[in-house]
Amino acid sequence: MEQNRQVRIHLGPAVLEMAQAGRHNFLNRLCGALTECGYAPEYRPNGFAERIATGARPGWSMFEMEPPEGERSLIFRRAYVAPFWQIDRTDRRWDWSIARAEFTMDPSRRAEAEKFAAYWRKRLYPDLAPSARQTGLIYVPLQGRLLEQRFFQSASPVGMLETVLNRFPDRPTVATLHPKLTPTEAEEAALTDLQRRYAKLLVVRRPAAELLAICDLVVAQNSAAAFEALFFRKRVLLFAGIDFHHPFASVYRDGLEGALDQLDRVPDYDGYLWWYLQRQSLNAGREDFRARTIKRLSDLGMELRAD
């Protein structure tokens, strides 16, 4: 096998173990497609030394949810719901090709889209989705770096929260902390100050689905909870760039006033779920995964052939 036909797939320890044991369906099928098309995939760790080495080697490399290394390098990431995946050239999801694509819904596919959305809504949220209701609540899922405004954000997370509290002073607002992150002392102090100044604010740790089921509006930077809101048919106000911005009001895209003006617009929840997951992502559970993956890799620059 030519060295430039190698594909090094770099993974974290847990996923690497799963892949090597053949227990990762997406990677099994991805490697099968690559092998059929003349490539030699291999699983590798994703540590610093491996990253530096892979950039100097011939062939291609792929990383899960981490920046690619060089021109012949790609990333892959689960598209919020298994078994759907995205493959692209950058880890910046707001720069993915799907983010730049135009969302359109063919009326002749409406019944298919509604059936698809109903199936996944019931499968993912069998208990909570049927009870989804509106109570006037604003749900704000906070992520990391609460006091920092990063380049893809329109405000820091705390700044975003304060903007919401100022714009909707009479609405009960629940902000949740990221389940895997512990706030710093400065972040804790900022949140405590907001709760002191705004009586309608509550900061808790609570599962996203529980709040999605009862809120009217989700306000987030680019949290996956905002994508989940589609299943609950809840409006979303985004403060950061993301690939699934199309159906939602977006401060990052349209400015604060422009985004607020869009909040009365009812998104095409079912149509977008079908478009994003079934039409724009790679479904590792479908027979057409191989053909669509080969096309996607070819579009990204791989010279694929059937040996």
C-alpha positions as CSV (number, residue, x, y, z in Angstrom):
1,M,0.0,0.0,0.0
2,E,1.3,3.4,-0.9
3,Q,2.1,5.6,2.1
4,N,0.0,8.4,0.7
5,R,-3.0,6.0,0.9
6,Q,-2.7,5.7,4.6
7,V,-5.4,7.2,6.9
8,R,-4.4,7.6,10.6
9,I,-7.5,8.0,12.7
10,H,-6.6,9.6,16.0
11,L,-8.8,8.9,19.0
12,G,-8.9,9.5,22.8
13,P,-8.2,6.5,25.0
14,A,-11.8,5.3,25.6
15,V,-12.9,5.6,21.9
16,L,-9.6,4.1,20.8
17,E,-10.2,1.0,22.9
18,M,-13.8,0.7,21.5
19,A,-12.6,1.1,17.9
20,Q,-9.8,-1.4,18.3
21,A,-12.3,-3.9,19.7
22,G,-14.6,-3.3,16.8
23,R,-17.3,-1.8,19.0
24,H,-17.7,1.5,17.3
25,N,-20.2,1.3,14.5
26,F,-19.4,4.6,12.8
27,L,-15.7,3.9,12.7
28,N,-16.2,0.3,11.6
29,R,-18.2,1.5,8.6
30,L,-15.9,4.4,7.9
31,C,-12.9,2.2,7.8
32,G,-14.8,-0.3,5.6
33,A,-15.5,2.4,3.1
34,L,-11.9,3.6,3.1
35,T,-10.5,0.1,2.6
36,E,-12.8,-0.5,-0.3
37,C,-11.6,2.6,-1.9
38,G,-7.9,1.8,-1.7
39,Y,-7.0,3.4,1.6
40,A,-5.4,1.7,4.6
41,P,-6.9,3.1,7.8
42,E,-5.4,2.6,11.2
43,Y,-6.3,3.8,14.7
44,R,-3.8,5.9,16.6
45,P,-3.8,7.8,19.9
46,N,-4.5,11.6,19.8
47,G,-1.7,12.8,22.1
48,F,0.6,15.8,21.4
49,A,3.4,13.7,20.0
50,E,1.1,11.8,17.7
51,R,-0.4,15.1,16.4
52,I,3.1,16.5,15.6
53,A,4.2,13.3,14.0
54,T,1.1,12.8,11.8
55,G,1.4,16.3,10.3
56,A,4.8,15.3,8.9
57,R,3.8,12.0,7.5
58,P,2.3,11.2,4.0
59,G,-1.3,10.2,3.7
60,W,-4.2,11.5,5.6
61,S,-5.2,11.9,9.2
62,M,-8.6,12.2,10.9
63,F,-9.4,13.5,14.5
64,E,-12.5,13.2,16.5
65,M,-13.7,16.6,17.7
66,E,-10.2,18.1,17.6
67,P,-8.5,20.5,15.1
68,P,-7.1,18.8,12.0
69,E,-3.4,18.8,11.4
70,G,-2.4,20.1,7.9
71,E,-4.1,20.1,4.5
72,R,-4.6,16.4,4.4
73,S,-6.5,16.2,7.7
74,L,-10.1,16.0,8.6
75,I,-12.3,15.9,11.7
76,F,-15.4,13.9,12.5
77,R,-18.0,14.5,15.1
78,R,-21.3,13.0,16.1
79,A,-24.1,15.3,14.9
80,Y,-25.6,15.6,18.3
81,V,-27.6,12.4,17.9
82,A,-26.3,8.9,17.3
83,P,-26.0,7.4,14.7
84,F,-25.6,10.7,12.7
85,W,-22.1,12.1,12.0
86,Q,-20.4,15.0,10.3
87,I,-17.0,15.0,8.6
88,D,-15.3,18.4,7.8
89,R,-12.0,20.2,7.5
90,T,-12.3,22.3,10.7
91,D,-13.3,21.9,14.3
92,R,-15.0,25.3,14.1
93,R,-18.6,24.1,13.6
94,W,-19.8,27.6,12.5
95,D,-17.4,27.2,9.5
96,W,-18.6,23.7,8.5
97,S,-20.1,23.4,5.1
98,I,-23.5,22.6,6.6
99,A,-23.4,26.0,8.4
100,R,-23.1,27.8,5.0
101,A,-25.7,25.6,3.3
102,E,-29.2,27.0,2.7
103,F,-31.9,25.2,4.5
104,T,-34.8,24.5,2.1
105,M,-37.7,22.1,2.6
106,D,-39.2,20.3,-0.5
107,P,-43.0,20.3,0.2
108,S,-43.2,16.8,-1.4
109,R,-40.9,15.5,1.4
110,R,-43.0,16.9,4.2
111,A,-44.7,13.7,5.2
112,E,-41.3,11.9,5.3
113,A,-39.8,14.7,7.4
114,E,-42.6,14.6,9.9
115,K,-42.4,10.8,10.2
116,F,-38.7,11.0,10.7
117,A,-39.0,13.7,13.4
118,A,-41.8,11.9,15.2
119,Y,-39.7,8.6,15.3
120,W,-36.6,10.3,16.8
121,R,-38.6,12.4,19.2
122,K,-40.3,9.3,20.6
123,R,-37.1,7.3,20.6
124,L,-34.9,9.9,22.4
125,Y,-37.5,11.4,24.8
126,P,-40.2,8.7,25.3
127,D,-41.4,10.1,28.6
128,L,-40.8,13.9,28.4
129,A,-41.7,14.9,24.9
130,P,-45.4,14.1,25.2
131,S,-45.6,16.4,28.2
132,A,-43.7,19.3,26.6
133,R,-45.5,22.5,27.5
134,Q,-44.9,26.2,27.9
135,T,-44.7,27.9,31.3
136,G,-43.1,31.2,30.4
137,L,-39.7,29.9,31.5
138,I,-36.5,30.9,29.8
139,Y,-33.8,28.2,29.9
140,V,-30.2,29.2,29.7
141,P,-27.7,26.3,29.4
142,L,-24.3,27.7,30.3
143,Q,-21.1,26.2,29.0
144,G,-17.5,27.0,29.9
145,R,-15.4,30.1,30.4
146,L,-18.3,32.1,31.9
147,L,-16.5,35.4,32.0
148,E,-14.7,35.2,28.7
149,Q,-16.1,36.4,25.4
150,R,-14.4,34.2,22.8
151,F,-14.1,35.2,19.1
152,F,-17.1,33.2,18.0
153,Q,-19.4,34.6,20.7
154,S,-21.4,37.8,20.7
155,A,-21.0,38.1,24.5
156,S,-19.5,36.2,27.4
157,P,-21.8,33.5,28.9
158,V,-22.4,35.8,31.9
159,G,-22.9,38.7,29.6
160,M,-25.4,36.8,27.6
161,L,-27.3,35.8,30.7
162,E,-27.4,39.4,32.0
163,T,-28.7,40.6,28.5
164,V,-31.5,38.1,28.8
165,L,-32.4,39.2,32.3
166,N,-32.5,42.9,31.2
167,R,-34.6,42.2,28.1
168,F,-37.0,39.8,29.8
169,P,-37.2,41.2,33.4
170,D,-40.6,39.6,34.2
171,R,-39.8,36.1,32.9
172,P,-38.6,33.4,35.2
173,T,-35.1,32.3,34.0
174,V,-33.2,29.1,34.9
175,A,-29.5,28.9,34.1
176,T,-27.8,25.5,34.3
177,L,-24.1,24.8,34.8
178,H,-22.3,22.5,32.5
179,P,-22.4,19.0,34.2
180,K,-18.7,18.3,33.6
181,L,-17.3,21.8,34.6
182,T,-16.8,23.4,37.9
183,P,-17.1,27.2,38.0
184,T,-14.1,29.2,39.2
185,E,-14.4,31.5,42.3
186,A,-14.7,34.5,40.0
187,E,-17.5,32.8,38.0
188,E,-19.3,31.7,41.1
189,A,-19.2,35.3,42.4
190,A,-20.5,36.7,39.1
191,L,-23.5,34.2,39.1
192,T,-24.2,35.0,42.8
193,D,-24.2,38.7,42.0
194,L,-26.7,38.2,39.1
195,Q,-29.0,36.1,41.4
196,R,-28.8,38.9,44.0
197,R,-29.8,41.6,41.5
198,Y,-32.4,39.6,39.5
199,A,-35.0,37.9,41.6
200,K,-36.4,35.9,38.6
201,L,-33.0,34.1,38.1
202,L,-32.3,30.6,39.4
203,V,-28.9,28.9,38.8
204,V,-29.1,25.1,39.2
205,R,-27.8,21.8,37.9
206,R,-30.6,19.9,36.2
207,P,-30.9,17.7,33.1
208,A,-31.5,19.6,29.9
209,A,-34.5,17.5,28.8
210,E,-36.4,18.4,32.0
211,L,-36.1,22.1,31.3
212,L,-36.7,21.8,27.6
213,A,-40.0,20.2,28.3
214,I,-41.3,23.1,30.3
215,C,-39.6,26.3,28.9
216,D,-40.8,28.7,26.3
217,L,-37.4,29.9,25.1
218,V,-33.8,28.5,25.1
219,V,-31.0,31.0,25.2
220,A,-27.5,29.6,24.6
221,Q,-24.1,30.3,23.0
222,N,-24.0,27.1,20.9
223,S,-24.9,24.4,23.4
224,A,-26.1,21.0,22.2
225,A,-29.2,21.7,24.3
226,A,-30.2,24.3,21.7
227,F,-30.2,21.5,19.0
228,E,-32.3,19.3,21.4
229,A,-34.8,22.1,21.6
230,L,-35.9,21.1,18.0
231,F,-37.3,17.9,19.4
232,F,-39.4,19.8,21.9
233,R,-40.5,22.5,19.4
234,K,-39.0,25.3,21.5
235,R,-37.7,28.6,20.1
236,V,-34.0,29.4,20.5
237,L,-31.9,32.5,20.7
238,L,-28.2,31.9,19.9
239,F,-25.3,34.1,21.0
240,A,-22.5,32.2,19.2
241,G,-21.7,30.7,15.9
242,I,-22.8,27.1,15.3
243,D,-23.6,24.8,12.4
244,F,-27.4,24.5,13.2
245,H,-28.2,28.2,13.3
246,H,-30.6,28.1,10.3
247,P,-34.0,27.8,12.1
248,F,-33.2,30.0,15.1
249,A,-32.7,33.6,16.0
250,S,-29.0,34.3,16.1
251,V,-27.2,37.3,17.7
252,Y,-24.0,36.1,16.2
253,R,-25.5,36.1,12.7
254,D,-27.9,39.0,12.8
255,G,-27.1,41.2,15.8
256,L,-29.1,41.5,19.0
257,E,-32.0,43.6,17.7
258,G,-32.2,41.6,14.5
259,A,-32.3,38.3,16.5
260,L,-34.9,39.6,19.0
261,D,-37.1,40.6,16.1
262,Q,-37.1,37.0,14.9
263,L,-38.3,35.4,18.1
264,D,-41.9,35.5,17.0
265,R,-41.1,33.4,14.0
266,V,-42.1,29.7,14.4
267,P,-39.2,27.5,13.1
268,D,-39.8,24.4,10.9
269,Y,-38.8,22.1,13.6
270,D,-39.6,18.8,11.9
271,G,-38.3,19.9,8.5
272,Y,-35.0,21.0,9.9
273,L,-34.4,17.9,11.9
274,W,-34.9,15.8,8.8
275,W,-32.8,18.2,6.7
276,Y,-29.9,18.4,9.1
277,L,-29.8,14.8,10.3
278,Q,-31.0,12.7,7.4
279,R,-30.0,14.8,4.4
280,Q,-26.9,16.7,5.6
281,S,-25.3,14.2,8.0
282,L,-24.0,10.7,7.6
283,N,-26.3,8.1,9.1
284,A,-24.2,5.1,10.2
285,G,-27.3,3.0,10.6
286,R,-28.4,3.2,6.9
287,E,-27.4,1.2,3.9
288,D,-26.5,4.4,2.0
289,F,-23.8,5.3,4.5
290,R,-21.0,3.9,2.4
291,A,-22.0,5.7,-0.8
292,R,-22.6,9.0,1.0
293,T,-19.4,8.8,3.0
294,I,-17.4,8.1,-0.1
295,K,-19.0,11.2,-1.8
296,R,-18.3,13.3,1.3
297,L,-14.7,12.3,1.6
298,S,-14.2,12.9,-2.2
299,D,-15.7,16.3,-1.8
300,L,-13.2,17.0,0.9
301,G,-10.3,16.1,-1.3
302,M,-9.6,12.4,-1.0
303,E,-8.9,10.6,-4.2
304,L,-11.1,7.5,-3.7
305,R,-11.0,4.4,-5.9
306,A,-12.3,0.9,-5.7
307,D,-9.4,-1.5,-5.7
